[in-house]
């Protein structure tokens, strides 16, 4: 059974995640679900501490996700030389709550994959490795302050808030450059990156892309948003 078909089954969970995170599935024709009156319920019981505590994946969803991640891992060994999928899967199965964040990364077009391991903690490090900035997370401004500052034509969400809701962190400029050493990413799009406080306090935010086989870092007003700009996340497991 395909990843798309499996993730279509649990309609309430998908609608809840989409409404709370304001993230669009990458294939709306497959994954979009109609409005449900129950979805207008008060979400005050939703606790967000990186990962929403009242949502989880079914066994079928977990199995489908692990299969997708396994195939991607084996097809891109240059990103994690010397590592074994069986060890990664064992860690994921011992940290089952992290699978929901990986599911959100996958569902919104991030193509998450292992890019390293922390030798001190033993944690595996996942980045969004989609060729272009994830389709389901574009047209967001940088953070909530920027979102609230706009008087009109507000975007649906901010990159920082969406990442928090997913339980991931935006890549820093350094991490973004690390990713680019593993391949060519964002050759047609761009991605917000974690912005230093001193820049953000002056109203700016940073984003990166790859053009002319070179990685560039730029600045914009934090309240700006573009159809070709999303964000890439990182997750430790």
C-alpha positions in Angstrom: 0.0 0.0 0.0 1.4 3.4 -1.0 2.3 6.1 1.5 -0.4 8.4 0.0 -3.2 5.8 0.3 -2.2 4.9 3.9 -2.1 8.5 5.1 -5.5 9.2 3.5 -7.3 6.8 5.9 -7.1 8.7 9.2 -9.1 11.8 8.0 -9.6 13.4 11.4 -5.9 13.3 12.4 -5.0 14.8 9.0 -7.6 17.6 9.3 -6.5 18.3 12.9 -2.9 18.6 12.0 -3.6 20.7 8.9 -5.8 23.1 10.8 -3.5 23.5 13.8 -0.2 23.7 11.8 -1.7 25.6 8.7 0.4 23.2 6.6 -0.8 22.0 3.2 -0.3 18.4 2.1 1.8 18.3 -1.0 -0.8 16.4 -3.0 -4.1 18.2 -2.2 -6.1 15.9 -4.6 -5.0 12.8 -2.6 -4.8 14.1 1.0 -7.3 17.0 1.2 -10.3 16.2 3.3 -13.6 18.1 3.4 -14.5 20.4 6.3 -15.8 18.6 9.3 -18.1 20.4 11.8 -16.2 18.7 14.6 -13.0 20.3 13.4 -14.2 23.7 14.6 -14.1 22.5 18.2 -12.0 24.3 20.7 -8.4 23.2 20.5 -7.5 24.5 24.0 -6.7 21.0 25.0 -4.0 20.7 22.4 -0.6 20.9 24.2 2.2 21.9 22.0 5.7 21.2 23.4 7.3 20.7 20.0 5.0 17.8 19.3 1.2 17.9 19.9 0.4 15.4 22.6 -3.1 14.4 21.5 -2.2 13.1 18.0 -0.4 9.9 17.1 0.1 7.6 14.2 -1.7 4.3 13.7 0.5 1.2 13.2 -0.3 1.2 9.5 0.8 4.8 9.2 4.0 4.1 11.2 4.8 1.1 9.0 4.2 3.1 5.8 6.3 6.0 7.0 9.2 3.7 8.0 9.1 2.0 4.6 9.3 5.4 2.8 12.2 6.5 5.1 14.0 3.2 4.6 13.9 3.4 0.8 15.1 7.0 0.8 17.9 6.1 3.3 19.1 3.2 1.1 18.9 5.3 -2.1 21.0 8.2 -0.7 23.9 6.6 1.2 26.1 9.5 0.5 24.2 11.5 3.1 25.0 9.0 5.9 28.0 6.9 5.0 28.8 4.2 7.5 25.3 4.1 9.0 22.8 1.2 9.0 19.1 1.6 8.5 18.4 -1.2 11.0 20.0 0.9 13.8 18.1 4.1 12.7 14.8 2.2 12.8 15.6 0.7 16.2 16.1 4.3 17.5 12.9 5.5 15.9 10.9 2.6 17.4 12.3 3.5 20.8 11.4 7.2 20.3 7.9 6.7 18.8 6.8 10.3 19.5 9.4 11.5 16.9 7.6 9.6 14.2 4.8 12.1 14.2 7.2 15.0 13.4 8.8 12.9 10.6 5.3 12.3 9.3 4.7 16.0 9.2 8.0 16.6 7.4 7.0 13.9 4.9 3.4 15.0 4.5 4.3 18.6 3.6 6.9 17.6 1.0 10.2 17.7 3.0 11.5 14.3 2.1 13.3 13.9 5.5 16.5 11.8 5.6 19.3 11.1 8.0 22.3 13.4 7.5 24.4 12.7 10.5 24.7 11.4 14.1 25.7 13.2 17.3 28.5 11.2 18.7 28.0 12.5 22.2 24.2 11.8 22.5 23.9 9.1 19.9 21.0 10.9 18.3 20.4 10.6 14.6 19.9 14.0 12.8 17.2 14.3 10.1 17.0 17.3 7.7 14.4 18.0 5.0 16.1 16.8 1.9 13.6 17.7 -0.8 15.2 19.0 -4.0 13.2 22.3 -3.6 11.8 24.1 -0.5 8.9 21.9 0.8 5.8 22.7 -1.2 3.4 22.4 1.8 5.2 25.1 3.8 5.6 28.0 1.4 4.2 31.5 1.4 4.9 31.9 5.2 6.5 34.9 6.7 9.3 34.4 9.2 7.7 34.4 12.7 4.6 35.4 14.7 5.8 38.9 15.4 6.1 39.5 11.6 2.7 37.9 11.0 1.0 40.1 13.6 2.7 43.2 12.2 1.0 42.9 8.8 -2.2 44.9 8.6 -3.5 43.2 5.5 -2.7 40.4 3.1 -1.5 38.2 5.9 0.0 34.8 5.1 -1.6 31.7 6.6 1.2 31.1 9.1 4.9 31.8 9.9 7.8 29.5 9.4 8.8 29.6 13.1 5.3 28.8 14.3 4.8 26.0 11.8 8.1 24.4 12.7 7.2 24.5 16.4 3.9 22.9 15.7 5.6 20.2 13.7 8.2 19.6 16.5 11.2 20.6 14.4 13.6 23.5 14.2 14.5 25.7 11.2 17.9 25.0 9.8 20.5 27.5 10.7 22.7 29.0 8.0 25.5 26.6 9.0 23.2 23.6 8.8 21.9 24.8 5.5 25.4 24.9 4.1 26.0 21.4 5.5 23.0 20.1 3.6 24.2 21.7 0.4 27.4 19.8 0.7 25.3 16.6 0.3 23.7 17.7 -3.0 22.1 20.6 -4.9 19.0 22.0 -3.1 16.8 25.0 -3.7 18.0 25.7 -7.2 14.6 27.2 -8.1 13.3 28.1 -4.7 14.6 29.5 -1.4 14.2 28.6 2.3 14.0 30.7 5.5 16.9 29.9 7.9 17.2 30.6 11.6 18.0 34.3 12.0 20.3 35.8 14.6 18.6 37.9 17.2 20.4 41.1 16.4 19.1 41.0 12.8 15.6 40.0 13.8 15.3 42.8 16.3 15.9 45.3 13.4 13.0 43.7 11.4 15.0 41.4 9.2 15.2 37.7 8.5 17.5 35.5 6.5 16.9 33.0 3.7 19.1 31.0 1.5 19.2 29.3 -1.9 21.5 27.8 -4.4 22.2 29.5 -7.8 25.2 29.2 -10.2 26.4 26.2 -8.1 26.9 28.5 -5.1 25.0 28.9 -1.9 23.8 32.4 -1.2 22.4 34.0 2.0 20.1 37.0 1.7 17.9 39.2 3.9 14.3 40.3 3.7 11.8 42.0 5.9 10.6 39.2 8.3 7.0 40.0 7.3 7.6 39.1 3.6 6.4 35.9 2.0 6.7 34.3 -1.4 5.2 31.4 -3.2 8.7 30.0 -3.9 10.0 30.3 -0.3 9.4 27.8 2.5 11.6 26.4 5.2 13.6 23.3 6.0 13.5 21.6 9.3 15.8 19.5 11.4 14.9 16.8 13.9 17.0 14.8 16.4 16.0 11.2 17.2 
